[in-house]
Amino acid sequence: MLQNRNNSIFGAGGQAVNPSSGSATMSSAAVSSFMSRVFSWMSIGLAITAFVAYGFSSSPQLMSLLLSSGGGLNLMGYAVIFGPLVMVLLMSFRFQAMSSGTLSLMFGGYSVLMGMSLSFILLTFTGASVFKTFAITAG
């Protein structure tokens, strides 16, 4: 899109569209559909994160993959802690070059890594206190 001196924007096909005229607004049905898809993706990601966090925190065998024999984090534990940050940065900087399928898989992987990372919280606090906090935040 190109913008000229009288604040018109030239869109596809060379038509001039003035952004202050309101002619380039989305219909409420399109906005509603878009928001519905966003909330669906976020709900799926949150469910994946919750199930993985519960699974890791309730299984000593899975937690042993993240913890060393001395009780600290091993190499995989550090990868799980910092992995979500790396994935967010990668998705942020490369989203235009990635296909929607690749981004979907990365979002799923991010959700799994976040669940693994958040499983440490469930080891520290009771399930009831975590659930109450989640319910208050969601509300």
ChimeraX attribute file (.defattr): number of C-alpha atoms within 10 A of each C-alpha:
attribute: neighborCount
match mode: 1-to-1
recipient: residues
	/A:1	8
	/A:2	11
	/A:3	13
	/A:4	9
	/A:5	6
	/A:6	7
	/A:7	13
	/A:8	16
	/A:9	17
	/A:10	15
	/A:11	12
	/A:12	9
	/A:13	6
	/A:14	10
	/A:15	10
	/A:16	16
	/A:17	16
	/A:18	15
	/A:19	12
	/A:20	9
	/A:21	9
	/A:22	9
	/A:23	9
	/A:24	10
	/A:25	9
	/A:26	10
	/A:27	9
	/A:28	9
	/A:29	9
	/A:30	10
	/A:31	12
	/A:32	12
	/A:33	11
	/A:34	12
	/A:35	12
	/A:36	12
	/A:37	12
	/A:38	11
	/A:39	11
	/A:40	12
	/A:41	15
	/A:42	14
	/A:43	12
	/A:44	14
	/A:45	19
	/A:46	16
	/A:47	15
	/A:48	19
	/A:49	24
	/A:50	18
	/A:51	16
	/A:52	21
	/A:53	24
	/A:54	18
	/A:55	16
	/A:56	23
	/A:57	22
	/A:58	14
	/A:59	10
	/A:60	10
	/A:61	10
	/A:62	13
	/A:63	18
	/A:64	15
	/A:65	14
	/A:66	23
	/A:67	16
	/A:68	14
	/A:69	9
	/A:70	7
	/A:71	9
	/A:72	11
	/A:73	17
	/A:74	16
	/A:75	13
	/A:76	14
	/A:77	19
	/A:78	14
	/A:79	15
	/A:80	21
	/A:81	19
	/A:82	14
	/A:83	17
	/A:84	21
	/A:85	14
	/A:86	13
	/A:87	16
	/A:88	14
	/A:89	11
	/A:90	12
	/A:91	18
	/A:92	10
	/A:93	10
	/A:94	12
	/A:95	13
	/A:96	10
	/A:97	10
	/A:98	11
	/A:99	10
	/A:100	11
	/A:101	9
	/A:102	13
	/A:103	16
	/A:104	13
	/A:105	11
	/A:106	16
	/A:107	20
	/A:108	17
	/A:109	18
	/A:110	23
	/A:111	24
	/A:112	23
	/A:113	24
	/A:114	24
	/A:115	26
	/A:116	27
	/A:117	24
	/A:118	20
	/A:119	22
	/A:120	17
	/A:121	14
	/A:122	17
	/A:123	15
	/A:124	10
	/A:125	10
	/A:126	10
	/A:127	13
	/A:128	10
	/A:129	11
	/A:130	14
	/A:131	11
	/A:132	11
	/A:133	12
	/A:134	11
	/A:135	10
	/A:136	9
	/A:137	8
	/A:138	7
	/A:139	6
